Amino acid sequence: MSFWQRTGMLALALLAIPYGTDGAAQTIPIMGYVAAKNANPKRLDVFKQGLTELGYVEGKNIRIEYREAVLDAEYHAVMAELVNQKVDIILAANVAATVAAAKATNSIPVVMMAVFDPVGVGVVKSLEHPRTNVTGTTMYAPQLIGERLRILKDIVPGLDKVAMVLNGNNANNAPQFELLRSEARGTGIEVLSLDIRKPEDVEAAFDKAAAFGAKALVNAVDSFVNSRRFALAAGAAKRKLPVLYTDEEYVLAGGLMALGPGHYEGYYGAARYVNEILRGANPAELPIAGPTQFTLSVNRAALGKLGLSLPSDLSGRVDEWID
């Protein structure tokens, strides 16, 4: 390479470096984004939309390092890597990522993205006053557990046994099951937990549900359970078992129906936390935002294959019909 070629390349490189008004080179903030391996990519798109609206352009004035994991235990190594890299913010897209981040650092800000029950898993002191390096958005809506049970009772004839698919590694899944048990008490409905912690546990869970005599299923909010949404939908369809899920993503994967806050509102809102932290805000003092939008989604084809119909009042509540 000639001297002039090298000089030209150096000039281009210098032009690519952002400079402040005083002529000093600016450091581009680096964020580490950590999610489940097969998380719905639309969640990330929605978050980036929020960033763009706040003036952040990836590669120009902000940089994102992408990491993923499958099993809960895998998140710890991922977070250790990002901490060693000295990223400016960690973006935690699920409970497992949030817990791992909180254990890995108490100084790097952690922004949750629609994470369920951060108080219950011990990463913040309260939603109003986090008092740790963790803040962001949550999809915590425990009132929906009882509502899902009531909906199933309305559409499944003779419903007397319901099972909940959950992840025993997730500290907030046991409380979700206990809330289901509490809601079922006095209704004549028995409940059973189906613990799945690795992909091969899904089929065994359906076998356990069949032995129990479950006439319907629900699921706990969990990133690993969500990562098995296609397998859960296929297994339920094969066994003609009605399932009322926590998020429309399950319905898009072929599941029957879902009632939940979804993730998009929380992902969009997480961009605001990034903006405030980069402008100097202390995450310990930023209240955590909960969901305000709730969606009832129904898969027409799945409903028809199960031979079920919705009462008129429930049908009128459906926000999204998926064919």
C-alpha positions in Angstrom: 0.0 0.0 0.0 1.4 3.4 -0.9 2.0 6.3 1.4 -0.9 8.3 -0.2 -3.3 5.3 0.2 -2.4 4.9 3.8 -2.8 8.6 4.4 -6.3 8.6 2.7 -7.5 5.7 4.8 -6.3 7.4 8.0 -8.2 10.6 7.0 -11.4 8.6 6.4 -11.0 6.9 9.8 -10.5 10.2 11.5 -13.6 11.6 9.8 -15.6 8.7 11.2 -14.8 9.6 14.8 -17.4 11.9 16.5 -16.1 15.1 17.8 -17.6 17.5 20.3 -18.0 21.2 20.0 -14.6 21.7 21.6 -12.9 19.6 19.0 -12.3 16.7 21.4 -13.1 13.1 20.3 -16.3 11.8 21.9 -16.6 8.3 23.2 -19.6 6.4 21.8 -21.6 4.7 24.6 -21.7 0.9 24.4 -24.6 -1.1 25.5 -24.7 -4.9 26.0 -28.1 -6.4 24.8 -28.8 -9.8 26.3 -31.8 -11.9 25.3 -33.0 -15.5 24.8 -31.7 -17.2 21.7 -35.0 -17.4 19.9 -36.7 -14.3 21.3 -39.1 -12.6 19.0 -36.9 -10.2 16.9 -39.8 -7.6 16.8 -39.0 -6.8 20.5 -35.6 -5.5 19.6 -37.0 -3.6 16.6 -39.5 -1.8 18.9 -36.7 -0.9 21.3 -34.5 0.5 18.5 -37.5 2.5 17.2 -37.7 4.1 20.7 -34.0 4.9 20.5 -34.3 6.4 17.1 -37.1 8.7 18.2 -34.8 9.9 21.0 -32.0 10.7 18.5 -29.8 7.6 18.9 -28.5 6.0 15.7 -26.6 2.7 16.1 -23.1 3.0 14.8 -23.2 6.7 14.9 -23.8 7.9 18.5 -24.4 4.6 20.2 -23.1 1.0 19.9 -24.8 -2.2 20.8 -23.1 -5.5 21.6 -25.5 -8.4 21.1 -25.4 -11.6 23.3 -27.9 -14.5 23.7 -28.4 -17.6 25.9 -30.7 -20.6 26.1 -30.5 -22.0 29.6 -30.7 -19.8 32.7 -27.2 -20.7 33.8 -25.6 -19.5 30.6 -26.4 -15.9 31.3 -23.8 -15.6 34.0 -20.8 -16.1 31.6 -22.4 -13.6 29.1 -22.7 -10.9 31.8 -19.2 -11.5 33.1 -18.0 -10.9 29.5 -19.9 -7.6 29.2 -18.7 -6.4 32.6 -15.1 -7.1 31.6 -15.7 -5.2 28.4 -16.8 -2.3 30.5 -20.0 -1.6 28.6 -21.9 1.6 29.7 -25.3 0.0 30.1 -26.6 -3.6 30.2 -29.9 -4.2 28.5 -31.6 -7.2 30.2 -34.4 -8.7 28.1 -35.6 -11.3 30.6 -35.5 -12.3 34.2 -32.5 -14.7 33.8 -30.5 -11.9 32.2 -31.5 -9.4 34.9 -30.6 -11.7 37.8 -27.2 -12.5 36.1 -26.5 -8.9 35.5 -27.3 -7.8 39.1 -25.0 -10.5 40.4 -22.2 -9.6 37.9 -22.1 -5.8 38.7 -23.5 -3.2 41.1 -22.0 -0.3 39.3 -23.0 -0.7 35.6 -26.6 0.5 35.0 -28.9 -2.4 34.1 -32.0 -1.5 32.1 -34.8 -4.2 32.2 -37.0 -4.6 29.1 -40.5 -5.8 30.1 -39.1 -8.1 32.9 -41.5 -9.8 35.2 -41.6 -9.1 38.9 -38.2 -7.5 39.6 -39.0 -7.1 43.2 -39.9 -10.8 43.6 -36.5 -11.9 42.2 -34.7 -9.5 44.4 -33.0 -7.2 41.9 -34.7 -4.0 43.1 -36.1 -2.9 46.5 -39.4 -1.6 45.0 -40.9 -0.5 41.7 -41.1 3.1 42.9 -37.6 3.2 44.4 -35.3 0.6 42.9 -32.3 1.6 45.1 -30.0 -0.5 43.1 -28.2 -0.2 39.7 -31.3 -1.9 38.1 -34.3 -0.1 36.6 -36.4 -0.2 33.4 -39.8 -1.6 32.5 -41.8 -4.6 33.9 -44.7 -6.6 32.6 -45.7 -7.6 36.1 -49.5 -8.0 36.2 -50.3 -10.8 38.7 -54.1 -9.9 38.5 -54.2 -11.6 35.1 -53.6 -15.1 36.6 -57.0 -15.2 38.1 -58.5 -13.6 35.0 -57.0 -16.4 32.8 -58.5 -19.0 35.1 -61.9 -17.5 34.9 -61.8 -17.3 31.1 -60.8 -21.0 30.9 -63.7 -21.9 33.2 -66.1 -20.1 30.8 -64.9 -21.9 27.7 -63.9 -25.4 28.8 -66.8 -27.6 29.8 -66.4 -29.3 33.2 -63.1 -27.7 33.9 -61.8 -29.3 37.1 -58.0 -29.6 36.6 -55.6 -27.0 35.3 -51.8 -27.3 35.0 -49.3 -24.5 34.9 -46.1 -24.7 32.8 -43.3 -23.0 34.7 -39.5 -22.8 35.1 -38.4 -24.0 38.6 -35.1 -22.0 38.1 -37.0 -18.8 38.0 -37.6 -17.4 41.5 -40.8 -15.7 40.6 -42.5 -18.8 39.0 -43.3 -20.5 42.3 -45.3 -17.4 43.5 -47.2 -17.4 40.2 -48.2 -21.0 40.8 -49.2 -20.2 44.3 -51.4 -17.4 43.1 -53.0 -19.8 40.6 -53.6 -22.2 43.5 -55.1 -19.4 45.5 -57.4 -18.3 42.7 -58.5 -21.9 42.1 -59.3 -22.5 45.8 -63.1 -22.7 46.3 -63.8 -23.2 42.6 -63.5 -27.0 42.6 -60.5 -26.7 40.3 -57.3 -28.7 41.1 -53.9 -27.3 40.0 -50.6 -28.9 39.1 -47.2 -27.4 38.3 -45.2 -28.6 35.2 -41.6 -27.7 35.7 -39.5 -27.3 32.5 -35.9 -26.2 32.6 -34.4 -27.6 29.4 -35.9 -28.3 25.9 -36.4 -32.0 26.5 -38.6 -31.3 29.5 -41.6 -30.2 27.3 -42.8 -33.6 26.2 -42.4 -35.0 29.8 -44.5 -32.1 31.0 -47.4 -33.0 28.7 -47.2 -36.6 29.8 -47.4 -35.4 33.4 -50.4 -33.2 32.6 -52.2 -36.2 30.9 -51.6 -38.4 34.0 -53.0 -35.6 36.2 -56.1 -35.4 33.9 -55.6 -31.7 33.1 -58.3 -30.2 30.9 -56.5 -27.0 30.3 -53.1 -25.4 30.7 -51.7 -22.0 31.6 -48.1 -20.8 31.7 -46.0 -18.8 34.1 -44.1 -15.7 32.7 -40.6 -16.9 32.0 -38.1 -16.4 29.2 -37.2 -20.1 28.9 -40.8 -21.1 28.8 -41.4 -18.5 26.1 -38.5 -19.9 24.1 -40.4 -23.2 24.0 -43.6 -21.5 22.7 -43.6 -23.4 19.3 -43.1 -26.8 21.0 -45.8 -26.0 23.6 -48.3 -24.9 20.9 -47.6 -28.0 18.9 -47.8 -30.4 21.9 -51.1 -28.8 23.0 -52.6 -29.1 19.5 -51.5 -32.7 19.2 -53.3 -33.5 22.5 -56.3 -31.2 21.9 -55.5 -29.4 25.1 -56.7 -25.8 25.5 -54.0 -23.4 26.7 -54.4 -19.8 27.7 -51.0 -18.2 27.5 -49.4 -15.0 28.9 -48.5 -13.4 25.6 -49.7 -13.1 22.1 -46.3 -14.5 20.9 -47.6 -17.9 21.9 -50.7 -17.4 19.7 -48.6 -16.3 16.8 -46.7 -19.6 17.3 -49.9 -21.6 16.9 -51.3 -21.5 20.4 -55.0 -21.1 21.3 -55.2 -17.8 23.1 -53.4 -15.4 25.3 -54.2 -12.6 27.8 -51.3 -10.4 28.7 -49.5 -7.1 28.6 -47.1 -8.3 25.9 -43.6 -7.0 25.6 -43.6 -4.3 23.0 -44.7 -1.5 25.4 -41.9 -2.4 27.8 -39.3 -2.6 25.0 -40.3 0.8 23.6 -40.3 2.3 27.0 -36.8 1.0 27.9 -35.3 3.4 25.4 -36.4 6.3 27.6 -34.4 4.8 30.5 -31.3 4.5 28.3 -31.7 8.1 27.3 -32.0 9.3 30.9 -29.1 7.3 32.2 -26.8 8.5 29.4 -27.8 12.0 30.4 -26.6 11.4 33.9 -29.7 10.0 35.8 -29.1 7.5 38.6 -30.8 4.2 37.9 -31.5 3.7 41.6 -33.7 6.8 41.5 -35.7 6.0 38.3 -39.1 4.4 39.1 -39.8 1.2 37.2 -42.7 1.5 34.6 -45.4 -1.1 34.6 -47.7 -2.2 31.7 -50.7 -0.1 30.8 -51.8 -2.0 27.7 -53.4 -5.5 27.8 -54.3 -7.7 24.9 -56.6 -10.7 24.5 -55.5 -12.7 21.4 -57.3 -15.7 19.9 -56.3 -18.1 17.2 -59.5 -18.9 15.2 -58.0 -22.1 13.6 -56.9 -23.5 17.0 -60.3 -22.6 18.5 -62.1 -24.4 15.7 -59.9 -27.6 15.9 -60.7 -27.8 19.6 -64.4 -27.4 19.0 -64.6 -24.5 21.4 -66.5 -21.2 21.1 -66.3 -18.0 23.1 -69.3 -16.5 24.9 -70.5 -13.3 23.3 -69.2 -11.1 26.1 -65.7 -12.7 25.9 -65.7 -12.6 22.1 -66.4 -8.9 22.2 -63.3 -8.4 24.3 -60.9 -10.0 21.8 -58.3 -7.4 20.6 -56.7 -9.6 18.0 -58.0 -12.5 16.0 -55.3 -14.6 14.4 -56.2 -16.9 11.5 
